Amino acid sequence: MMPLPNIPFGVLLLYLLASVGTASATYAFNKPQVRVTTTFADFHARIMDQWGEGGGKFVKISKDSHHPFEGRTFGGAKRKEIRGSRAFGSGYPYGSGNHSTIARRPFPFGTWPLWWDQDFMESSEYGPHMDAIRPGGLLVSVPLRTTREHFNVTDEEVYHAIGDRESMLPLLISYVTWCHVVPAWPSKFDPTLSNSPVKLENVIQYFRASSFALASPTYNNTLARQSMTEGGSSPLLDLIEYSPFRRCVDDVTYHALAIMNRPPELTPLGRFVRALTVAPIFLPFAVFVALALIFHVIAVLRLWMWEYVFPERMDRFRAARQSEFPYENYP
């Protein structure tokens, strides 16, 4: 067993303070957030943030993580890239080279795509057997209804949102606030059930690299079982296409759905403290470099003085001495 390094307690305390500075930057606005942990090595995690802008560098799930998707990249996508189409597998800012399958793809927004029955496009890779570690928890669906008091709707105009539980719950609050959705609790999503309220053919819009969807039971996309390579989709009904309620739900999803943000930046205090924790490691090297630089400067100054300053001063001294004591010019 390797001995533990002898690290001064003060250094550990400063490092802890620096970490607190990082955490305070992460939770500065107290937004609904989803923590995505990808490794057991150090429990490294990134944050998915509602209303966040996303972006930053994508990272890889480390090889020592024992994660089922180790080696794949995640994160880096921006909010403006969140909207896909009515085709499953759409909405990928990067990593969608093979349009005939959704398996083995990266996770640009931090989440996994939905899965559909009959292993459509090999989506069973992300099926219910993976719910225990799915970012945001198991998949759920919730009906979205409103009242005639706020929108001119019929009883048939009902939409369904499908996505992970932790993203769905705060988004429901936004739906209620901005679109006057009648509150309803989510239920577990299982597209294999015969009485499932949502089928693949009902999806009217995918978001966030096909990890979230809006659907309407009145819409039947007869081309939904074709892969993106074959392309195409059935047109929306006018009731859906021109519905203000549908547009409201779509806009709120676009702006408020949780996505992975860039890694948090340290606060000024955190950066200062982190610098103090690193200083003992590099201090001997920094002192050596500083002393070497000082000695070099001194040597250059001495050489310059011997070459130019001292001879010039001696010449002036001799000239002055000869002018003050003229008798010394005679033998």
C-alpha atoms as one frame of an Amber mdcrd trajectory, in Angstrom:
protein
   0.000   0.000   0.000   1.447   3.365  -1.003   1.885   5.887   1.852  -0.296
   8.955   1.769   1.488  12.162   0.759   2.433  14.449   3.623   0.331  17.471
   2.675   0.116  20.307   5.239  -3.344  20.827   6.694  -3.247  24.474   5.675
  -2.834  23.531   2.029  -5.792  21.144   2.232  -7.895  23.854   3.855  -7.017
  26.344   1.117  -7.894  23.784  -1.552 -11.246  23.186   0.125 -11.946  26.917
   0.143 -11.104  27.068  -3.544 -13.555  24.243  -4.209 -16.230  26.121  -2.303
 -15.580  29.078  -4.557 -16.179  26.838  -7.554 -19.413  25.464  -6.131 -20.715
  28.926  -5.338 -20.198  29.892  -8.974 -22.133  26.808 -10.054 -25.140  27.523
  -7.878 -25.054  31.288  -8.085 -28.510  31.671  -9.579 -30.184  28.749  -7.780
 -31.638  27.376 -11.012 -33.141  23.891 -11.292 -30.190  21.685 -12.153 -29.392
  18.081 -13.042 -26.076  16.611 -11.942 -24.463  14.270 -14.484 -21.835  11.972
 -12.927 -19.753   9.938 -15.364 -16.985   8.299 -13.335 -16.362   6.536 -10.031
 -12.689   7.508 -10.153 -13.278  11.012  -8.766 -17.058  11.373  -9.149 -16.450
  14.060 -11.729 -19.750  15.672 -12.695 -21.145  18.357 -14.944 -24.306  20.382
 -14.418 -27.360  20.541 -16.663 -29.051  23.878 -16.144 -32.584  25.030 -16.970
 -32.546  28.191 -19.129 -28.764  27.755 -19.457 -26.904  28.661 -22.639 -24.742
  25.528 -22.840 -21.491  25.654 -24.771 -17.944  25.097 -23.583 -15.668  22.224
 -24.517 -16.979  18.704 -24.797 -15.274  16.051 -22.690 -14.950  12.280 -22.832
 -16.276   9.760 -20.367 -13.015   8.492 -18.931 -11.768   4.970 -19.584 -11.397
   4.287 -15.845 -15.027   5.147 -15.126 -16.513   1.659 -15.724 -19.317   3.531
 -17.438 -21.235   1.604 -20.129 -20.577   4.453 -22.563 -16.961   5.141 -21.655
 -14.983   6.923 -24.330 -17.954   8.839 -25.703 -18.004  12.617 -25.689 -20.648
  14.707 -23.984 -21.440  18.390 -23.575 -20.408  21.369 -25.698 -23.727  21.983
 -27.492 -25.385  25.398 -27.315 -28.960  26.419 -26.607 -29.498  27.631 -30.174
 -28.767  24.068 -31.406 -31.403  22.391 -29.255 -34.233  22.047 -31.784 -34.368
  18.991 -34.039 -37.156  17.960 -36.402 -39.959  15.363 -36.466 -37.414  12.652
 -37.336 -35.972  10.516 -34.554 -32.199  11.002 -34.389 -32.360  14.684 -35.293
 -30.997  17.616 -33.328 -27.355  16.529 -33.045 -24.847  19.412 -33.371 -22.124
  16.784 -33.823 -21.695  13.018 -33.906 -24.639  11.995 -36.112 -22.631  10.652
 -39.035 -24.635   7.437 -39.427 -28.273   8.501 -39.812 -29.562   4.938 -39.876
 -28.857   4.341 -36.173 -28.791   6.306 -32.957 -26.504   3.850 -31.169 -22.878
   4.679 -30.359 -23.497   8.421 -30.669 -22.137  11.117 -28.338 -24.276  13.160
 -25.940 -23.929  16.818 -27.012 -26.364  18.158 -24.386 -25.383  15.714 -21.632
 -28.451  13.458 -21.915 -29.198  10.204 -23.697 -31.752   9.965 -26.500 -35.207
   8.469 -26.058 -35.842   4.848 -26.932 -38.681   3.339 -28.950 -40.272  -0.051
 -29.331 -39.009  -2.661 -31.814 -35.467  -1.372 -31.170 -36.061   1.385 -33.708
 -32.718   2.736 -34.932 -31.037   0.565 -32.257 -32.438   2.830 -29.556 -32.745
  -0.077 -27.090 -29.134   0.734 -26.210 -30.670   3.458 -24.016 -33.685   1.375
 -22.912 -35.254   0.947 -19.474 -32.436  -1.327 -18.287 -30.291   1.853 -18.196
 -32.748   4.004 -16.222 -30.765   3.615 -12.994 -27.883   5.698 -14.385 -29.693
   7.722 -17.064 -28.877  11.441 -16.650 -31.981  13.015 -15.161 -33.530   9.697
 -14.172 -36.070   7.478 -15.888 -38.131   8.648 -18.861 -41.574  10.097 -18.129
 -44.410  11.650 -20.092 -46.943  14.255 -19.037 -50.106  15.556 -20.752 -50.157
  19.271 -21.570 -53.633  20.822 -21.540 -54.739  24.410 -21.220 -58.070  26.191
 -20.777 -60.204  28.245 -23.147 -59.728  31.157 -20.773 -56.229  31.701 -22.159
 -56.201  29.984 -25.580 -58.782  29.174 -28.197 -58.460  25.390 -27.957 -60.665
  22.350 -28.397 -60.864  19.337 -26.118 -58.785  17.404 -28.639 -55.828  19.755
 -28.435 -53.674  17.896 -25.944 -49.922  17.506 -26.229 -47.514  15.228 -24.415
 -43.975  16.003 -23.297 -41.515  13.096 -23.066 -38.134  13.267 -21.354 -36.136
  12.458 -18.242 -37.817  13.095 -14.907 -35.385  15.688 -13.503 -35.620  17.836
 -16.637 -39.394  17.463 -16.815 -40.383  18.595 -13.323 -38.946  22.147 -13.454
 -40.036  22.473 -17.081 -43.626  21.790 -15.996 -43.444  24.865 -13.795 -42.444
  26.916 -16.828 -45.283  25.392 -18.867 -47.776  26.319 -16.144 -46.335  29.812
 -15.739 -46.017  30.819 -19.381 -48.558  28.643 -21.232 -51.177  28.197 -18.489
 -50.843  24.405 -18.672 -53.135  22.537 -16.296 -50.810  20.951 -13.689 -50.430
  17.171 -13.982 -47.964  14.685 -12.539 -45.689  12.769 -14.934 -46.046   9.020
 -15.449 -43.443   6.479 -16.492 -42.878   6.373 -20.238 -43.010   2.941 -21.869
 -43.615   2.928 -25.642 -44.013  -0.864 -25.688 -47.334  -0.752 -23.813 -50.437
  -1.140 -25.961 -52.171   1.668 -24.059 -49.217   4.048 -24.149 -50.563   7.593
 -24.706 -47.676   8.378 -27.061 -46.284   6.407 -29.995 -43.348   7.116 -32.263
 -45.761   8.256 -34.987 -47.223  10.966 -32.689 -44.032  13.014 -32.215 -44.290
  16.531 -33.655 -40.903  17.857 -32.487 -37.658  16.472 -31.080 -35.324  18.523
 -28.905 -31.906  18.168 -27.321 -30.427  15.490 -29.618 -33.676  13.467 -29.576
 -33.637  13.178 -25.774 -36.874  15.159 -25.390 -40.001  15.273 -27.527 -43.410
  16.884 -27.891 -46.178  14.692 -29.264 -49.842  14.916 -30.207 -52.168  11.882
 -30.252 -54.033  13.464 -33.181 -50.909  13.466 -35.353 -49.892  10.348 -37.241
 -46.555  10.513 -39.018 -46.724   7.633 -41.465 -43.044   8.121 -42.318 -41.824
   8.011 -38.704 -40.488   4.446 -39.008 -38.147   5.478 -41.766 -34.645   6.394
 -40.680 -33.247   9.887 -41.178 -31.346   8.533 -44.186 -34.660   7.992 -45.987
 -35.949  11.338 -44.708 -39.362  12.957 -44.848 -42.319  13.273 -42.463 -46.048
  13.740 -42.731 -47.208  17.374 -42.566 -48.761  18.677 -39.365 -52.498  19.225
 -39.119 -53.568  22.865 -39.264 -54.948  22.471 -35.740 -51.378  21.819 -34.577
 -49.376  23.897 -37.034 -51.156  27.186 -36.316 -52.042  26.640 -32.670 -50.874
  29.468 -30.351 -50.890  27.005 -27.468 -48.616  24.591 -29.336 -46.274  27.431
 -30.258 -46.134  28.550 -26.643 -45.209  25.065 -25.450 -42.619  24.767 -28.212
 -41.017  28.118 -27.341 -40.867  27.364 -23.622 -39.262  23.983 -24.349 -36.694
  25.630 -26.609 -35.679  28.228 -24.014 -36.142  26.432 -20.683 -35.264  22.746
 -21.214 -32.215  21.858 -19.117 -28.966  21.422 -21.064 -25.373  20.923 -20.018
 -23.586  24.176 -19.297 -19.913  24.960 -19.680 -17.774  24.073 -16.634 -18.162
  26.710 -13.894 -15.468  29.323 -13.481 -13.786  30.040 -10.175 -14.757  33.169
  -8.298 -11.935  35.747  -7.774 -11.507  34.422  -4.229 -11.434  30.867  -5.509
  -8.783  31.694  -8.110  -6.646  33.423  -5.481  -6.910  30.561  -3.033  -6.290
  27.983  -5.772  -3.118  29.875  -6.703  -1.985  29.693  -3.083  -2.515  25.930
  -3.029  -0.425  25.486  -6.186   2.319  27.862  -5.049   4.142  25.396  -2.700
   4.547  22.953  -5.589   6.150  25.436  -7.966   7.829  27.688  -5.364  11.310
  26.037  -5.476  11.375  26.158  -9.257  10.149  29.760  -9.273  12.854  30.766
  -6.765  15.545  29.046  -8.854  14.392  30.815 -12.021  14.212  34.170 -10.230
  17.715  33.824  -8.747  19.142  32.696 -12.095  17.551  35.721 -13.761  18.931
  38.065 -11.100  22.479  36.657 -11.429  22.251  36.928 -15.200  21.186  40.563
 -15.002  23.988  41.329 -12.548  26.556  39.687 -14.805  25.340  41.657 -17.822
  25.440  44.909 -15.841  28.955  44.223 -14.612  30.167  43.451 -18.128  28.534
  46.611 -19.448  30.085  48.722 -16.697  33.580  47.269 -17.253  33.352  47.705
 -20.994  31.806  51.167 -21.196  31.160  52.923 -17.892  34.473  52.467 -16.070
  36.785  53.316 -19.039  34.756  56.439 -19.772  34.937  57.556 -16.146  38.709
  56.974 -16.026  39.217  59.058 -19.158  37.204  61.918 -17.652  39.116  61.620
 -14.392  42.493  61.828 -16.133  41.382  64.805 -18.202  40.144  66.657 -15.135
  43.294  65.881 -13.192  45.538  67.193 -15.953  43.574  70.456 -16.170  43.683
  71.060 -12.368  47.353  70.215 -11.888  49.277  71.475 -14.921  52.655  71.029
 -13.186  52.218  67.311 -13.452  52.633  67.691 -17.212  56.253  68.616 -16.686
  59.052  66.326 -15.626
